Amino acid sequence: MSRMIKLNDGCYVAADQISELKINQSSQTITVRMKDGIGHSHAPDYRQGVYAAMDALVDQINTALAAK
């Protein structure tokens, strides 16, 4: 069973079901695309840049996948 990653309040996804992460420059958010095609939006924490948020999210996903 895959570990869950928190994207925002009320939205957790299975790390092994994530297929793509993409930064949206216009809205300063990250789109998390799942293997089934559903997209979720992830906003950086207060005072966190979108690139730092992307790095943190990638680290969480990699840690979750390594723990299998």
Beta strands, then each sheet from edge to edge (+ up, - down):
strand 1: 4-8
strand 2: 11-14
strand 3: 18-24
strand 4: 29-34
strand 5: 39-42
sheet 1: 1+ 2-
sheet 2: 3+ 4- 5+
end
